[in-house]
Amino acid sequence: MSFKHCLLAASVAVMWGLNFLAIDLSLDQFPPFFLVALRFAILALPALLFVPKPDVKFRWIVGYGFGFGVLQFAFLYWAMATGMPTGLASLVLQASGPFTVLLGMTFLRERVRASQMVFLLVAMAGLGVVGWQRLDSSASFLPFLLTLAGAFGWAIGNVCNRQAHSVEPVKFTMWMSIIPPLPMLLISLIVEGPAAIGGSLTTLGTTTGLLGVAGLIYTVVIATILGSGIWSWLMSRNPAGVVAPFSMLVPVVGMSAAWLVLGETVTFGELCGAALVIIGVLGAGLKAAKGARILAEAVPVDESDIEENQPDVPAGTS
């Protein structure tokens, strides 16, 4: 992986880390469930009008949209709206990595190396430490559980993404966005009510409203379209195991930005838990990449089949 590609990967991690600040701004203006619907509706319209459908079975588009779009962001936005600190949210969401591995073992019968499992257990222990620090009151523990539920939804999306075997990650990501808007709008109307939705739309001219719109634009344009586009481009030109570890910079950026901009602080125990999560997820990813490389080197490949059997490029990150 070239130095230029490393810089691009790091820049994506910065975009995604700062996205949690953008979400925080948007949640000051919009109800959380309506914000999810609005976010994906902005992507769904151009996807339906201008982006050809990717060559995958529609059930995997639905599965990816439901897991990655509906479950992940409904629970994440709900958690942040009810008090989950912005920086910690960026960290706890990394539980999607271990959850993806566990779902892969259970439903896809994927094999996991013993050393990889050790690092996954370290990551889960780190999450346990963070959760234990949040047990001081139900008001802080519930948002932690909701964020974990969001991470599990992301993992479901990852499994569907994997099963789709799409070689058009950008198209797949855009078409996934058509799934969340309608169910999330229905949930918003039932739970949050038309009055809350209307109030958020009629006060867009206020300072809070303008900042909320700016946060929404950042989330859609910078974090989703630009960030995911660059990430997919890097994944198509470098080994996944080399690119993926850069995603562990996301909680570092997220927690640092929340400290600098929002004045959020974390306890010493939460910092220790964060370190365990980052070490565990990063170590598991590196071990998985090493295992895949060893397997690839052990299996001879006929050069005449290289073009015909190009590896699939995953849409998004795990």
C-alpha positions in Angstrom: 0.0 0.0 0.0 1.6 3.3 -1.1 2.1 6.3 1.1 -0.6 8.2 -0.9 -3.1 5.4 -0.3 -2.2 5.4 3.4 -3.0 9.1 3.6 -6.3 8.6 1.8 -7.3 5.8 4.2 -6.3 8.0 7.2 -8.4 10.9 5.7 -11.4 8.7 5.5 -11.0 7.7 9.1 -11.0 11.4 10.0 -14.1 12.0 7.9 -15.9 9.2 9.7 -14.6 10.2 13.1 -15.8 13.8 12.7 -19.2 12.5 11.4 -20.2 11.8 15.0 -19.9 15.5 15.7 -22.1 16.1 12.7 -24.7 13.6 13.9 -24.7 15.4 17.3 -25.4 18.7 15.6 -28.3 17.1 13.5 -29.8 15.5 16.6 -30.1 18.9 18.2 -32.6 19.8 15.4 -34.2 16.6 14.2 -35.9 13.7 16.1 -33.6 10.7 15.8 -35.8 8.3 13.8 -36.9 11.1 11.4 -33.2 12.0 11.0 -32.4 8.4 9.9 -35.3 8.6 7.4 -34.1 12.0 6.1 -30.5 10.9 5.8 -31.2 7.9 3.6 -34.0 9.6 1.6 -31.5 12.2 0.4 -29.4 9.3 -0.9 -32.3 7.2 -2.2 -33.7 9.7 -4.6 -30.5 10.1 -6.8 -29.9 6.3 -6.5 -33.3 5.5 -8.0 -33.1 8.2 -10.7 -29.5 8.0 -11.8 -27.7 4.8 -10.4 -28.2 1.5 -12.2 -29.2 -1.4 -9.9 -26.1 -3.5 -9.0 -26.0 -7.0 -10.2 -27.0 -8.7 -6.9 -30.1 -10.4 -5.6 -32.5 -7.9 -4.3 -32.9 -9.7 -1.0 -29.3 -8.8 -0.1 -30.0 -5.1 -0.9 -32.9 -5.4 1.5 -30.8 -7.2 4.1 -27.9 -4.8 3.9 -30.3 -1.8 4.0 -32.2 -3.2 7.0 -29.1 -4.1 9.0 -26.7 -1.4 8.1 -29.3 1.4 7.5 -32.3 0.8 9.7 -31.0 -1.1 12.7 -27.5 0.5 13.0 -28.6 4.1 12.7 -31.9 3.8 14.4 -30.2 2.5 17.6 -27.2 4.7 17.2 -29.2 7.9 16.8 -31.6 6.9 19.6 -28.6 6.2 21.9 -27.0 9.6 21.2 -30.3 11.4 21.5 -30.8 9.8 25.0 -27.3 10.7 26.3 -24.6 8.4 24.8 -21.5 10.6 24.6 -20.4 11.3 21.1 -16.9 10.0 21.5 -17.9 6.8 23.3 -20.5 6.1 20.6 -17.7 6.1 17.9 -15.9 3.5 20.1 -18.7 1.2 21.1 -19.9 1.0 17.5 -16.7 -0.8 16.7 -18.3 -3.9 18.4 -19.7 -4.5 14.9 -16.3 -6.2 14.1 -16.6 -9.0 16.7 -20.3 -9.3 16.1 -19.7 -9.8 12.4 -17.2 -12.6 13.1 -19.6 -14.3 15.5 -22.5 -14.1 12.9 -20.1 -15.4 10.2 -19.2 -18.4 12.4 -22.8 -19.1 13.3 -24.6 -18.6 9.9 -21.9 -18.8 7.3 -19.8 -21.4 9.0 -16.7 -19.3 8.6 -13.6 -20.6 10.4 -11.8 -18.3 12.9 -8.1 -18.8 13.9 -7.5 -19.3 17.7 -5.2 -16.2 17.8 -7.9 -14.1 16.1 -10.5 -15.3 18.7 -8.1 -14.3 21.5 -8.0 -10.7 20.1 -11.8 -10.7 19.7 -12.2 -11.7 23.4 -9.9 -8.8 24.3 -12.1 -6.4 22.4 -15.3 -7.8 24.1 -13.5 -7.5 27.4 -12.9 -3.8 26.6 -16.5 -3.3 25.8 -17.4 -5.0 29.1 -15.1 -2.5 30.9 -16.8 0.5 29.2 -20.2 -1.0 30.0 -19.3 -1.5 33.6 -18.2 2.1 33.8 -21.7 3.1 32.5 -23.5 1.0 35.2 -23.5 3.9 37.6 -27.1 4.7 36.4 -29.7 3.4 34.0 -29.6 6.8 32.3 -26.0 6.1 31.1 -26.2 2.3 30.7 -29.3 2.3 28.4 -27.6 4.4 25.7 -24.6 2.1 25.9 -26.8 -0.9 25.2 -28.6 0.9 22.4 -25.2 1.6 20.8 -24.3 -2.0 21.1 -27.6 -2.9 19.4 -26.6 -0.5 16.6 -23.3 -2.3 16.2 -25.1 -5.6 16.0 -27.3 -4.2 13.2 -24.2 -3.1 11.4 -22.9 -6.7 11.7 -26.1 -8.1 10.2 -25.6 -5.7 7.3 -22.0 -6.9 6.9 -23.1 -10.5 6.6 -25.7 -9.6 4.0 -23.0 -7.5 2.2 -20.7 -10.5 2.2 -23.4 -12.8 0.9 -24.2 -10.4 -2.0 -20.7 -10.8 -3.5 -21.1 -7.4 -5.2 -18.3 -6.1 -7.4 -20.0 -2.7 -7.6 -19.7 -1.4 -4.0 -20.7 2.2 -4.7 -23.9 1.1 -6.5 -24.6 -1.4 -3.8 -24.3 1.2 -1.1 -26.4 3.7 -3.0 -29.2 1.2 -3.6 -29.1 0.0 0.0 -30.2 3.6 0.9 -33.7 3.0 -0.7 -34.6 0.6 2.1 -34.5 2.7 5.4 -36.6 5.9 4.5 -40.1 4.5 4.5 -39.9 2.2 7.6 -38.0 4.8 9.5 -40.6 7.5 8.5 -43.4 5.2 9.7 -41.6 4.6 13.0 -41.0 8.3 13.4 -44.6 9.2 12.8 -45.7 6.6 15.4 -43.1 7.2 18.1 -42.1 10.8 17.6 -45.3 12.2 16.1 -46.1 14.6 13.3 -45.7 17.6 15.7 -42.1 16.8 16.4 -41.3 16.2 12.8 -43.1 19.4 11.7 -41.4 21.4 14.4 -38.0 20.3 13.2 -38.8 21.3 9.6 -40.3 24.7 10.4 -37.4 25.9 12.5 -34.6 25.3 10.0 -33.9 29.0 9.8 -32.7 29.2 13.4 -29.1 28.8 14.4 -29.7 25.3 15.7 -31.6 24.4 12.5 -28.8 25.7 10.2 -26.2 23.7 12.2 -28.5 20.7 12.0 -28.7 21.0 8.3 -25.0 21.4 8.0 -24.5 18.3 10.1 -26.9 16.4 7.8 -25.1 17.6 4.7 -21.7 16.5 6.1 -23.1 13.1 7.0 -24.5 12.5 3.5 -22.0 14.2 1.3 -18.7 13.9 3.2 -19.0 10.8 5.4 -21.2 8.7 3.1 -20.6 9.6 -0.5 -17.0 10.9 -0.4 -15.7 8.8 2.5 -17.3 5.5 1.4 -16.4 6.2 -2.2 -12.7 6.7 -1.3 -12.8 3.6 1.0 -14.3 1.4 -1.7 -11.7 2.7 -4.2 -8.9 1.8 -1.8 -10.4 -1.6 -1.0 -10.5 -2.4 -4.8 -6.8 -1.6 -5.2 -5.3 -3.0 -1.9 -5.7 -6.1 0.2 -8.7 -5.7 2.5 -6.6 -6.7 5.5 -4.2 -3.8 4.9 -6.9 -1.1 4.4 -9.4 -2.2 7.1 -7.2 -1.5 10.2 -7.3 2.2 9.3 -10.9 2.2 10.5 -9.6 1.9 14.0 -8.6 5.5 13.7 -12.3 6.4 13.7 -12.9 6.2 17.5 -9.5 7.9 18.1 -10.7 10.8 16.0 -14.2 10.7 17.3 -13.2 10.7 21.0 -10.5 13.4 20.4 -12.9 15.6 18.5 -15.6 15.2 21.2 -13.1 16.2 23.9 -11.9 19.3 21.9 -15.2 20.5 20.6 -17.8 19.3 23.0 -15.7 19.1 26.2 -16.6 15.5 26.7 -14.4 13.6 29.2 -14.0 9.9 29.9 -13.0 8.1 33.0 -9.7 6.3 33.4 -11.7 3.0 33.3 -13.3 4.0 30.0 -9.9 4.9 28.5 -8.6 1.4 29.5 -11.7 -0.2 28.0 -11.2 1.9 24.8 -7.6 0.7 24.5 -8.6 -2.9 24.9 -11.3 -2.5 22.2 -8.9 -0.9 19.7 -6.1 -3.5 20.4 -8.6 -6.4 20.1 -10.3 -5.3 16.9 -7.1 -4.2 15.3 -5.3 -7.5 16.3 -8.2 -9.6 15.1 -8.2 -7.9 11.7 -4.5 -8.3 11.3 -4.7 -12.0 12.2 -7.5 -12.5 9.8 -5.6 -10.8 7.0 -2.5 -13.0 7.8 -4.6 -16.1 7.7 -6.2 -15.2 4.3 -2.7 -14.4 2.9 -1.3 -17.8 4.1 -4.3 -19.6 2.5 -3.9 -17.7 -0.7 -0.2 -18.6 -0.9 -1.0 -22.2 -0.2 -3.4 -22.5 -3.1 -1.9 -22.3 -6.6 -3.7 -20.1 -9.0 -3.9 -20.6 -12.8 -2.9 -17.3 -14.3 -5.4 -17.8 -17.1 -8.2 -17.6 -14.5 -7.0 -14.4 -12.8 -9.3 -12.1 -14.8 -12.2 -14.4 -14.6 -12.0 -14.9 -10.8 -11.4 -11.4 -9.5 -12.0 -11.1 -5.7 -15.2 -9.4 -4.5 -14.9 -6.0 -3.1 -17.1 -5.4 0.0 -19.3 -2.3 0.1 -18.6 -0.3 3.2 -16.5 -1.4 6.2 -16.9 -3.9 9.0 
